[in-house]
């Protein structure tokens, strides 16, 4: 479960990076930004609340 959370976080950051690089001089597409944030938050929630340390 830990690796699933980390992969989701990395995927979210990668989506945000690709969206930033694709539309560099202009602002990023809000749909791409929202998708990246949702993936990252999904991984963060799994790590924070579902994995008990």
N, CA, C and O of each residue as an XYZ file, in Angstrom:
212
protein
N       0.823     -1.182      0.000
C       0.000      0.000      0.000
C       0.874      1.256      0.000
O       0.513      2.271     -0.595
N       2.005      1.180      0.658
C       2.924      2.313      0.719
C       3.399      2.685     -0.678
O       3.452      3.863     -1.031
N       3.745      1.672     -1.472
C       4.255      1.952     -2.812
C       3.165      2.497     -3.725
O       3.446      3.308     -4.608
N       1.936      2.064     -3.526
C       0.825      2.611     -4.311
C       0.662      4.092     -4.012
O       0.440      4.886     -4.925
N       0.769      4.471     -2.751
C       0.654      5.879     -2.369
C       1.777      6.695     -2.983
O       1.537      7.782     -3.509
N       2.993      6.187     -2.924
C       4.128      6.924     -3.485
C       4.047      7.029     -5.004
O       4.421      8.056     -5.570
N       3.568      5.993     -5.667
C       3.409      6.031     -7.118
C       2.341      7.042     -7.506
O       2.503      7.761     -8.491
N       1.249      7.107     -6.745
C       0.198      8.087     -7.028
C       0.726      9.507     -6.842
O       0.412     10.390     -7.641
N       1.517      9.737     -5.809
C       2.097     11.065     -5.596
C       3.053     11.428     -6.728
O       3.022     12.552     -7.230
N       3.889     10.500     -7.126
C       4.839     10.765     -8.207
C       4.105     10.999     -9.530
O       4.519     11.839    -10.328
N       3.027     10.264     -9.760
C       2.240     10.456    -10.971
C       1.627     11.849    -10.996
O       1.631     12.515    -12.031
N       1.105     12.287     -9.863
C       0.526     13.625     -9.788
C       1.550     14.705    -10.073
O       1.271     15.640    -10.823
N       2.723     14.590     -9.490
C       3.775     15.574     -9.740
C       4.247     15.540    -11.187
O       4.571     16.581    -11.759
N       4.288     14.350    -11.784
C       4.693     14.219    -13.173
C       3.666     14.865    -14.107
O       4.033     15.535    -15.072
N       2.386     14.662    -13.818
C       1.334     15.284    -14.630
C       1.442     16.803    -14.562
O       1.312     17.480    -15.581
N       1.678     17.339    -13.375
C       1.830     18.786    -13.226
C       3.058     19.279    -13.997
O       2.997     20.319    -14.652
N       4.160     18.548    -13.925
C       5.371     18.933    -14.654
C       5.142     18.921    -16.156
O       5.545     19.854    -16.851
N       4.500     17.877    -16.665
C       4.241     17.795    -18.104
C       3.320     18.927    -18.545
O       3.545     19.534    -19.592
N       2.296     19.216    -17.766
C       1.399     20.313    -18.093
C       2.113     21.654    -18.088
O       1.838     22.507    -18.932
N       3.017     21.845    -17.154
C       3.790     23.080    -17.087
C       4.711     23.221    -18.293
O       4.790     24.289    -18.901
N       5.404     22.141    -18.634
C       6.349     22.202    -19.746
C       5.636     22.325    -21.091
O       6.150     22.963    -22.010
N       4.474     21.728    -21.208
C       3.745     21.763    -22.479
C       3.241     23.165    -22.805
O       3.273     23.582    -23.963
N       2.776     23.891    -21.797
C       2.217     25.231    -22.006
C       3.125     26.297    -21.418
O       2.631     27.270    -20.847
N       4.442     26.144    -21.540
C       5.373     26.945    -20.756
C       5.169     28.454    -20.797
O       5.005     29.040    -19.727
N       5.164     29.118    -21.925
C       5.071     30.583    -21.815
C       3.726     31.044    -21.257
O       3.633     32.106    -20.642
N       2.691     30.241    -21.474
C       1.355     30.602    -20.980
C       1.103     29.906    -19.644
O       1.932     29.148    -19.142
N      -0.067     30.192    -19.096
C      -0.463     29.510    -17.871
C      -0.855     28.066    -18.178
O      -1.252     27.745    -19.298
N      -0.741     27.213    -17.187
C      -1.058     25.811    -17.344
C      -2.565     25.626    -17.478
O      -3.350     26.390    -16.916
N      -2.949     24.616    -18.218
C      -4.351     24.261    -18.365
C      -4.905     23.846    -16.995
O      -4.332     22.966    -16.352
N      -5.996     24.451    -16.537
C      -6.525     24.126    -15.210
C      -6.971     22.674    -15.067
O      -6.921     22.124    -13.967
N      -7.404     22.045    -16.152
C      -7.819     20.636    -16.077
C      -6.623     19.731    -15.793
O      -6.725     18.785    -15.012
N      -5.504     20.021    -16.422
C      -4.298     19.226    -16.192
C      -3.797     19.453    -14.765
O      -3.401     18.507    -14.084
N      -3.816     20.692    -14.324
C      -3.398     20.994    -12.956
C      -4.300     20.288    -11.948
O      -3.811     19.714    -10.974
N      -5.598     20.327    -12.173
C      -6.535     19.662    -11.272
C      -6.335     18.160    -11.235
O      -6.415     17.543    -10.172
N      -6.074     17.568    -12.396
C      -5.821     16.126    -12.450
C      -4.560     15.766    -11.670
O      -4.549     14.791    -10.919
N      -3.506     16.543    -11.847
C      -2.262     16.285    -11.116
C      -2.441     16.430     -9.618
O      -1.923     15.626     -8.843
N      -3.171     17.451     -9.213
C      -3.411     17.659     -7.779
C      -4.246     16.521     -7.209
O      -3.998     16.075     -6.089
N      -5.229     16.049     -7.961
C      -6.074     14.952     -7.469
C      -5.269     13.661     -7.292
O      -5.446     12.953     -6.301
N      -4.384     13.352     -8.250
C      -3.539     12.165     -8.102
C      -2.627     12.301     -6.889
O      -2.477     11.362     -6.107
N      -2.021     13.473     -6.739
C      -1.123     13.677     -5.609
C      -1.874     13.565     -4.288
O      -1.394     12.926     -3.351
N      -3.057     14.187     -4.209
C      -3.833     14.128     -2.970
C      -4.314     12.719     -2.664
O      -4.380     12.322     -1.501
N      -4.649     11.964     -3.699
C      -5.044     10.571     -3.490
C      -3.913      9.791     -2.817
O      -4.140      9.062     -1.851
N      -2.703      9.949     -3.333
C      -1.552      9.266     -2.732
C      -1.259      9.770     -1.336
O      -0.903      8.987     -0.456
N      -1.405     11.076     -1.119
C      -1.142     11.638      0.201
C      -2.160     11.154      1.229
O      -1.801     10.843      2.365
N      -3.427     11.092      0.830
C      -4.476     10.621      1.747
C      -4.260      9.161      2.097
O      -4.416      8.767      3.252
N      -3.899      8.353      1.102
C      -3.629      6.939      1.380
C      -2.471      6.817      2.355
O      -2.537      6.035      3.304
N      -1.417      7.579      2.134
C      -0.248      7.495      3.006
C      -0.559      8.017      4.404
O      -0.147      7.418      5.397
N      -1.271      9.112      4.483
C      -1.499      9.782      5.760
C      -2.511      9.059      6.644
O      -2.290      8.889      7.843
N      -3.622      8.636      6.046
C      -4.733      8.148      6.852
C      -4.921      6.641      6.795
O      -5.434      6.061      7.753
N      -4.533      5.996      5.728
C      -4.757      4.562      5.613
C      -3.572      3.730      6.093
O      -3.731      2.562      6.449
N      -2.403      4.322      6.100
C      -1.220      3.612      6.594
C      -0.928      4.088      7.999
O      -0.579      5.250      8.208
N      -1.063      3.226      8.929
C      -0.795      3.570     10.324
C       0.661      3.227     10.640
O       1.085      2.078     10.516
N       1.414      4.244     11.050
C       2.823      4.014     11.354
C       2.992      3.534     12.759
O       4.116      3.287     13.196
